[in-house]
Amino acid sequence: DAGVIQSPRHEVTEMGQEVTLRCKPISGHDYLFWYRQTMMRGLELLIYFNNNVPIDDSGMPEDRFSAKMPNASFSTLKIQPSEPRDSAVYFCASSLSQGAHEQYFGPGTRLTVT
Amino acid sequence: GEDVEQSLFLSVREGDSSVINCTYTDSSSTYLYWYKQEPGAGLQLLTYIFSNMDMKQDQRLTVLLNKKDKHLSLRIADTQTGDSAIYFCAESMRGSARQLTFGSGTQLTVLP
């Protein structure tokens, strides 16, 4: 398997623009997680899905952030409008409901909002 | 405060053993994990341990779990320069084995 795939790897945008981050989980995994990593706050869980259904979105910072999972092989995280404080690395991870529940991470999207 | 705590930095000489420590608070955690993050990369799962075990060994890696003290450690034998990275400890969250709580990470620097 190719592992968790994220795109784009880097995104630079201007304040006020819409940003869409994409994730393809490992095939067969039924949990998908979105994280944000910054120097100041470390690794934060934003939202996670089980079988394409959002389970907990309490980590989503505000209404400017939204996430969808239209099918088992694709998820998006959208920021509209983007702000400079959204600059961070955004990771997607997936896991199985069976076993040790270990999460496998994608390479991340480095977002810079100017 | 944080549920999972780690020291921020550790430096060792190449060839020595490294020991990275972690304390956690949720006594009901079922699994505890160690992840490695190299610069510009995602988190890579290194190993995990089930809470009813006290030790797990995997090649150069040894995980020790002291459940009474809620203390987890990762020992890397014969540390190499390629082991330089940030190491994260994580626990499965109370009431949900799917969510993980991560520590702040320990930056391991291996000196030649």
Interface residues (C-beta under 8 A of the other chain):
Chain A: V4 Y31 F33 G42 L43 L45 Y48 N50 I55 D56 F91 A93 S95 S97 A100 H101 E102 Q103 Y104 F105 G106 P107 G108
Chain B: Y31 Y33 Y35 A41 G42 L43 Q44 L45 Y48 F50 F88 S92 A97 R98 Q99 L100 F102 S104 G105
